[in-house]
Amino acid sequence: MVILNTEVETEKKPDYPWEEAAYCVCSQVLEQEGFPYDGEVELLLTTPEEIRAMNREHRDTDRVTDVLSFPMLD
């Protein structure tokens, strides 16, 4: 089972049921990887400026990117 938490920091949102699609993708990835635990995914839709700031802060890379991911397991 996967718990999907979403947050939207932008006014521009996809015009399809994106939360349902994200849940299906996350569930399938965990299943295909044989992940033996319940999973929790945090999904943030944000602006290019904000993701650039996050990329700079966490990766020392000053540019926009499509995706940033951070593991929660040690």
C-alpha positions as CSV (number, residue, x, y, z in Angstrom):
1,M,0.0,0.0,0.0
2,V,1.2,3.5,-0.8
3,I,0.2,6.7,0.9
4,L,0.4,9.7,-1.4
5,N,0.5,13.2,0.1
6,T,0.3,16.0,-2.4
7,E,0.9,19.7,-2.2
8,V,0.3,22.4,-4.9
9,E,2.3,25.6,-4.8
10,T,1.4,26.8,-8.2
11,E,-1.8,28.1,-9.9
12,K,-1.2,26.1,-13.0
13,K,-2.3,22.5,-12.5
14,P,-2.7,19.6,-14.9
15,D,-6.1,19.4,-16.5
16,Y,-6.5,15.6,-15.9
17,P,-6.9,13.6,-12.7
18,W,-3.2,13.9,-11.8
19,E,-3.5,12.7,-8.2
20,E,-5.0,9.4,-9.4
21,A,-2.3,9.0,-12.0
22,A,0.4,9.8,-9.5
23,Y,-1.0,7.2,-7.0
24,C,-1.1,4.5,-9.7
25,V,2.5,5.2,-10.8
26,C,3.8,5.1,-7.2
27,S,1.9,1.9,-6.5
28,Q,3.2,0.2,-9.6
29,V,6.8,1.3,-9.0
30,L,6.8,-0.1,-5.4
31,E,5.1,-3.3,-6.6
32,Q,7.6,-3.8,-9.5
33,E,10.6,-3.1,-7.2
34,G,9.3,-5.7,-4.7
35,F,9.3,-3.0,-1.9
36,P,8.2,-5.1,1.1
37,Y,6.8,-2.2,3.2
38,D,3.9,0.3,3.0
39,G,5.3,3.3,1.2
40,E,4.7,7.0,1.6
41,V,5.3,9.5,-1.2
42,E,5.3,13.3,-0.9
43,L,4.5,15.0,-4.2
44,L,4.9,18.8,-4.6
45,L,3.8,20.7,-7.7
46,T,5.7,24.0,-7.6
47,T,7.0,26.8,-9.8
48,P,10.2,26.8,-11.8
49,E,11.6,29.4,-9.5
50,E,11.0,27.4,-6.4
51,I,12.4,24.1,-7.8
52,R,15.5,26.0,-8.9
53,A,15.9,27.3,-5.4
54,M,15.5,23.8,-4.0
55,N,17.9,22.4,-6.5
56,R,20.5,25.0,-5.6
57,E,20.0,24.4,-1.8
58,H,20.1,20.6,-1.9
59,R,22.3,19.8,-4.9
60,D,24.4,22.9,-5.4
61,T,23.1,23.1,-8.9
62,D,21.6,26.5,-9.9
63,R,19.2,25.6,-12.6
64,V,15.6,24.5,-13.1
65,T,14.9,20.8,-13.2
66,D,11.8,18.6,-13.8
67,V,12.2,16.4,-10.8
68,L,13.9,16.3,-7.4
69,S,13.7,13.2,-5.3
70,F,14.9,12.6,-1.8
71,P,15.0,9.1,-0.1
72,M,13.5,8.8,3.3
73,L,15.1,5.5,4.3
74,D,18.6,5.2,5.9
